[in-house]
Amino acid sequence: MGGQKAFPFILKMIRPFPGSIVVMFLVACVWAIDVSLRPYILKVILNRVTEAPSQEIFTYLAFPAAAWLLMSFLLSSIFRLYGYFVEIKMIPDLRQKIAYSCFDGLLEQSHYYYQNQFSGSLVNKVDDLINSIPDIVQVTIDRFFSHFLALAIAIFVLWQVNAKFALLMLSWTTLFVGISIFMSRRLIHLSDIWAERGTRTVGRMVDVLSNILSVKLFSRIKQEKSSFEMTLQKAIQAEKNLQWTYFLMWCVYGYSFVILQGFNLYFLIEDKRQGLITLGDFALVLSINTAIVEFFWNLVKEISNFSKASGKISQALRALVVTPDIQDRRHARELVVSKGEIIFEDVQFSYQGSDPLFQNKSVKIESGQKVGLVGYSGSGKSTFVNLILRLFDVTSGQITVDGQDIRHVTQDSLRANIGMIPQDPSLFHRTLGENIRYGKANATDEEIVEASKKAHAHAFISALTQGYDSLVGERGVKLSGGQRQRIAIARAILKNAPLLILDEATSQLDSVTEGDIQDSLWQLMQGKTTIVIAHRLSTLLHMDRILVFDEGKIVEDGTHQALLTQGGLYATLWNAQVGGFLPESRVLREGYND
């Protein structure tokens, strides 16, 4: 699959550089001609040296000597042309195009895609493409094309001396190409395995280092070392298998070179003894054969680089060039929110490989309504809001916002109209100001400060040496959980979207700060359709409605007081709270069902 994608992807990447590609082919042609033309000029020089009277030697050698110098000048000039059009104008821009194309594609991938990928592994695959595609383009033109063109010219020149020298070179070349074709599929397969296991090693390392606190807290250093060593050992073994194949191939090539030279020397000596060739012919055949053998020996090494680059490209494209499972439709419109009414109509949904979680779910959330979601973990609360955010698509049925099917509007416009405060907010390794401004790209500094004050974040930000210019560290590690939560709240306040989703928005805050922020959040909710996921049921006392989830079903729907009066699951949850939070155990639910 990766191999089938590689060629069209590479062509797509190099299409903007036709001039540079033409220069590459031009340089390859000049170099290929030079490989045989110089030995031919040397032949002419030697023959004329032996024939020319001493007093006229300059006259005899003027033309071949000038031709020799001209080829030197032309070769030097053509390589400078290559340096400008390829090394300066194409390669850096090609790397930029590859990087942007990969980044653009990754940003379009769905939430499900990232649940099944290591972020470190993905970055490593992008890096593989950035480095390997320019390499494979250069190897293909600068080495394979130029060398085989040089070989064709060399065989023609050798034929002019004697057909047997040309046939010897042709026979050896056939053997060389045959072995290369025979081995190439295995080499690419082994290179693919080597590249994939190398990427897994990097992904494993990133995964451990990004969770280093958990490793230390659970005393798992030895286990992680052992696990990493096993992963690394597989990568090393894959590389050894690849290198052994190269070793065997180089043995065949190397000894075949010796046999070829032996036959050439025998026939040269025999023909010279019989007077069939000149001294110049002798030098010509030896020079061409030496040049051909030398650059084909280098070509064997390039085959190694080519197969490794091909393996890296194939395994990278398998992960990176994937059609997103959630895409905007061809004529998708911008979502227009006028009221904020959300309706689930006969919605069915299941995660890949799992039984359906929602079956024929229908529920209507009125405009401006504040709705709480409660239930045990895994009951479907997060899935409910993820479907509204279109992080996943429904299997059947539809979800509408103000009568607009969310599958028929652009994803960007949908999410631009939803403010989300997650339970565990993730911040960028940027400044506090930049993280807050993420809620509104054109926000002024004054608006950022005002949002921070409402989120009760301004005080701790102002106490920092660099204030709003302070870097928060990777994923916000320099901040406490409560501080990260307040930054996320400030971001949502700044965004001020008509639809609002809170997923345990104050769970990491102390009681005093929570009380202050609840007032700000309540103000933020006014005039917005709001969905609140909560395990601390006291935060839902003022909700217009509470939906009680149980195994994907909404088993109860009503106000806090009405649900308590019913004496059902909600009442059971309310009475079972420990410190204001729901227990994780499902034993209570079994008692409720009884």
N, C-alpha and C positions, 0 to 999 in steps of 0.2 A: 504493500500500500504506500509506504514511504517513498520507495523507488519510483512508483508511478507518479507521485506528486512532485518529485525533485526536479525533473527536467522542465516541466511547464513553469514551476515556481522560479527557477533560475532564469529562464527566458524572460519572465515578467520583470524580474529585478534588473536585468541588464538592458532591457529594451530602451530606456532613456539615454543610452550611451553608444549610439551607432558609430559616431566618429572615432571614439576610443577603440571600439572593437575592430574597426577597419584598420586602424594603426597597428593593432596587435597582429592581425593577419599579415599586414605589409612587412612588419619587422620579421615575422616568422619566415616569410618567403625570402627576404634578403639574406637572412642567416642561413637558410637551407641552401641557397645558391652558393653562398660563400664557402660552405663546407667542402664542396667539390671543385669550385672554381679556383680556390687558392692552390690545391694540389696540382690542378691542371696548369696554372701559371708557373708553378715550381717546375713542372715537367718541361715546359717550354724553355725556362731559364737554364736548366741543366743541359738540355740538348744543345742550346745555342752556345753555352759555355764550352762544350766539347768541340763544337764545330767552328766557332769564330776564331779568326786570326787575332793574335794578341793586340795588334795595333787598332783593330776595329771592334773590340769587345763592347765598348760603350754604345756603338751604333747598333750592334746586334741585340743588346739587352735593354735598349731605351724603352721600347714599347712594353715588354712584359714587366719591367721594373715599374713603369708608370701605372700599369694596370694593377700591380700589387699594391702600390701606395693608394691608388684610387679606391680599391676595395676596402682598405684599412680606414680611409677617411669616410667612405659611405657607411661602413658598419658602425663606426663611432657616432656618426651623425644620426643614424636611424635609432640607435639606442638612446640618444638624448631626446629624440622625438617620443620614444616610448616612455621615458621618464616623465615627460611633461603631460602627455595625453592620458597615460594610464595610471602611473603612480601618484601624480598630483591631481589630475582632473577627475579621474573615474573612481579609483579605489576608495578614497574617503567618502565621496558622495554615495557610492554603492553601499558601503557599510551603514551610512545614515539611513538610506532607503530601506534596507533590510530591517534595521532596528525599529524604525517607525512603523513599518508594515506589521511586524510581529507585535509591537506594543498596541497598535490599533486593533489588531485581531484579538488580542488577549482582553482588552477592555470590553469587547463586544460579547465575550463568553458569558454563559449563564452562571447563576449561583451554584447549580449542581456541578458544573465543570470544576469549580474551585474546591468543591468538597472532595474531589477525587484526585487532586494534584498537589504536589509539594511546590510551594512558591519558589524555594531555592532551586529545585529541579527545573522549573520553567525558565528561570533566569539563566541557568546554565545552558539550556537548549537554545535560547535566543543568542547567547554568546557564541555557541557552536556555529550557528548560521552566519552570524556577523563575520566570523573568522574563516569559516570553511568555504563559503560560496565564492569570495574573491580568489581563494586559493585554487579551487577546482576550475574556475574560469581560466586562470593563468596557466595551470597545468595542462588543460585541454588544448589551448591555442599555442602557448609558448613551448610546450614540450611535445605533446602527442602530435599535433598537426605539423609543427615545424620539423620534428625528427623524422616523421614518415615521409614528408615531402623531400627532406634531405636524402633519405634513403633511396627514393625513386630516382632522383637526379644522379646520385652516386652510382646506382646500377646502370643507368644509361651511359655515364662516363666510362665505367669499367668495361662495358660492352664494346666501346670504341677501341679499347686496348686489346681485349680478347674475350670472347663470349664465355669462356670457362670461369673467368674471375667474376663476371656478372652473375652467372648461374650459381657459383658458390655463395655469393652474398644473398641471392634470392632464396636459396635453399635454407640458409641459416635464418633468414628473416621469417620464412614460413614457419620454421620450428619455433622461433621466438613468439610470433603472433599466436600460433596455435596453443602454446602453453599458456600464454597470457589470457587468452579467451577462456580456456579450460579452467584456469585458476581464478579468474576474476569474480565469478559468482560466489565461490567459497570465500574469497578474500573479503568481498563486500558483506557477506553474511557474518563472518567472524568480526569484521570491523563494526558492524551494526551492534552485535552483542557486546563488544568491548565498550563502545560509546554509551550504550544504554546502562551498562553496569557502572560505568564511570559517573554518569549522571545520577544514578541512584545513590552512589557514595556521597556525592556533593549534597543531594537532597536530604540524606540521612544526617549528615553533619549539621546542616542548617536547621533541621528539625530539632536536634538535640540542643544546639546552642541557643535557639530561640525559646527553648523551654528549660534553660539551665537552672532556674530557681526550683522547678519541680524535681529535676534530677538530684539536686542537693538535698532538698527537704525530704525526699523519699529514699535517700542514701542509695541511689542507683548508679553511681559512678562506675563501679566495676561491671555491672550488667551492661551499661551503655558502651563501655570500652569493648567488652566481649562481642556485643552485637555489631558494633562498628567494624571490629576486626574481621568478623565473618563476611560482612558486606564488602569490605575492602579486599579480602582474600578472593572473593568471586571475581572482582574486577581485575585483580592481578592475574588470576588464572586465565581469564578471557584474553588478556593482552599476551600472555605466554603462548596460548594456542595460536593467536594471530602471528606472532613473531616466528614460531616454529614453521608455519606455512611459508612465510617469507624466506626463511633460512633454506628450506628445501628448494624453493624456486630459484634462489640466487645460486645455489650449488649447480643446478642444471644449466643456468645461463652462463655462469663463470667458466665451467669446463667446456661448454660448447664454444665459447670465445676462443679458448686455447686451441681447440681442434680446427676451427676456422682459420686461425692464423697459421697453423702448421701446414694446412693444404695450400694456402696462398704462398707461403715461402717456398714450398717445394716446387710449385708450378712456375714461380718467378725465376728461381734459380735454373730450372730446366730450360725455360724459354730463353733466358739470357745466354745460357751455354750454347743453345742452338742459333743464337743471333736473331731470334724472332721479335725481341723487344729491345728498346733503347734504355739507357740509364734513366732517362726522364720517365719512361713508362714504369720502370722498377720503383722509382720514388713515388710516382702517382698512385700506384696500387697500394703500396705500403701506407702512404699518408692517408688515403681515403679509408682504408680498412681500420687503421689505428683510430681515426676520428670517429668512424661509425661505431666501432666497438666501445670507444670511450663514452660517447654520448648515449648509446643504448644501455651501457652499464649504469649511467646516471638515470636513464629512463626507468630502469627497474626500481630504483629508489623512489622515483616519482610515482610509480604505480602504487608503492606502499603508501605514500602521502595521499594519493588519489582515493584509494580504497578506504583509508581512515576518514578522509573528509566526506566521502560518500556515505559511510556508515553514520557519521555524526549528523549529516544533513537528513538522512532517511529517518533516524529515530527522533530527530527534532521536529520534523514536519508531521510525523504521526501525532505528536502532542499539540503542536501549535496551529497547523492548518486543519482545523476541525470546524465544520459548519455549526454555528451556535444553535442549540436546540430551542432557544427562544429568540426570535427575530421580529423586527418590525415588518408588518405587511407592506407590500409594494406601494400602496396608496394610503398608508397610515396617516391619520390626521392628528393635529395637536389636540390634546384634551382641554376642554373648556369646562371649568368648574363654576357653576352659577349658584348652586344650592349646597352641594356636598352630600347628596343622597347616594348610599351604597346598597346595591341589591345583589344577593346571591340567588341565582335561578337554577334550580335542579343541578347543582354543581356536584360532579363526581371527581375524585382525585385520589391517586395512589402514587407513592414513591416507587422508583424503578425497582422491580423485583420484590415488591411488598404487596400485601393485600390492600384493597381500597380503604382509605382512612375516612373519606367523606363519600357518602352515597346519597344522591338526590337531595343535597342540602339546599334549602331555600331560607333566606332570612333577609329582612329589610332593615337597614339602619337609616333612620330619618335624617333630614338635613339638620345640622347643628346639634344632633343628639350626642350625649356623652355615654358611651357604652363600656362597661367593664367585662373582661373575660376571665373566668376562673376555672380551675380544674386541676387535677393531678398532672404531673409531668407526663408528656406523651399523649395527652388527651386531645390535642389538635389546636390549641390556642395559637401557637407560633405559626403553624401551617396556615391558619385562617388569615393572619395578617400578611404572611409571605405571599399568599395568592393574590391579595389586594395589591401588594407591591409588584406583582408579576415576577417574583424571583423564580416561581414555578408556574407552569400553565396548567389549567384545569384539563382533566381528561375529557369531560363532556359538560354541557351546561354553559353558563356564562356568568361573569361578574360585570356589573355596570356601575359607572359613576355618572350620575345625572343622565341616565339613559344611554350612555356611550359604553359599548363593550370595550373593556380595557385591552383586548387583543387587537382592536381595530385602531388604536391610537398609538403614538410613538411612546416608547418606554421612557425616554427622557422627559417628555411632557407629563406623563403619569407621575413619575417620581418627583418632578419639580413641584407638583401640587400636594405632596405629602411630606410633612415634617415627621422625622423618626428619631426617637431617643431610645437607643438600645440599652439592654441591661449591662452589657460589658462593652462600652464604647472603645473604639480603636482610633488612636490619633496618628497623624502623620509626623514623621521626624522633621518637623518644621517649627516655626515659632508659634507661640500661643495665639498671637494675632492672626496669623495665617490659618490656623486651625479653626478659629472662630469665624473668620471671613469665608470659610468654605460654605457656610450657609447662605451667603449672599456675596457674589463675586465683586460687585461694585459698591459694597458697604463702605461708609466713611469711618474714620477712626472714632468719631463721636458715637456712631451707631454701635460699633463694637464694644465700646466702654459701657454704653447704656444697657446692651444685652447682657454683658458680664455682670453688671450690678444687679439686674433682675434675677440672674442665676446665682447670685451670691458668690461670684468668682473674682470680682474686682479686687477685693481685699487681699487675697493671697497672691494674686498676680502682681499687684502694686508692691508687695513686700519683697518680690524677687529683684535681684540686682539689675537685670535687664528688662524687667517688667514684661510688657507684651511682646518684646523681641526675644524672650527666653526660648531656647530650644527645648522641646519636651522629651527628646530621646525616641528611640525606635518603639513604635506602638504606644508612646506616652509613658515609658517606664520611669521617667524622672518624677512623675506625679503620682500621688496616692490614688486609690480607686475613687474616693469621693471627689477629688479634684478633677479627675478625668470626666466623671459624671457631670460635674458642673460646667465643664467646657462643652460637653455634648449638649447640655440643656441650653447654654448660651447660643450655641450654633443653631439650634432649633428655633429659639426665640427670634434670632436674627432672620432666619428664613421666612418665618411667619406664613407658612403654607395654609391653605383652607382646610386640608385634612391633616389630622394629627394622630400619630400612633406612639404610645408610651409603653415600653416593655420594662417594667420594674424600674422606672426612671429614677427613683430615689432610694433604691435598695442599698446602695453603698454609702449613704450619707448618715451622719449622726442625727439623733432625734431632733435637736435644736435646729440644725441647718435644714433638715427635711421639712420641719414645720414652716420655716421661712420660705423655702422654695415651693412648697405646695401652694402657697398664696400666689406666687408668680406664675406657676403652672395653671392654676385656676383662672387667672386673668388671661393667660395665653389660650385657654380652651374656649373662651367666650366667642361665640359666632362661628366656631369650627366644629366639624364633625370629628369626634374624638373617640378613639379606641384605646382602652387601657388594659394591659395585661398585668395582673397583680397576684402575688402570693400573700401579701399582707392585706387582708380583706378590709381592714379599717380605712385604707386609701380609697375604697369604692363606695363609701357611705353616701356620697352626694351624686353618684352616677344616676342618670335617667333610667338606665336599664343595666341589668347584669345578666350575661349569658353564661350558663354553667355547662361546661364541656365534659363529656365522659366517653372515652374511646371513639372520638370523632363525631359524636352526636351532641346536639344541644338538648340537654335533658330538662333544663329549666330556664325560664326567661321572665324577668320581672325586676322590680325595685328591691333594694336591700331588705326593707321591712316586709314586703310581700313574700319574698323568698323565705325569710325566717319563719313567717307565719305558716307557710306550707309544710315546714318540717321535713323537707327532702334532703338532697345531697348538699345543697348550699348550707342549710342549717347544721348539718353534720360537720361540714368543713369549718363553719364559724365556731362551733363549740370545741373543735379539735385543735384550734390554733395554739401553737406553742410560741410564746413571746410575740404574738401577733402574726406569725407566719404559718402557712399550711404545712402539715407533715408530708413527707414523700411517700409514706406507706400506703398501700392500697387496701389494707385490711379493713379500714373504715368503710370503704366503698362496698366491700362484701357484706358488711353489717347492714349498710343502707339498702342494698339489694334485697336482703332478707326481709 
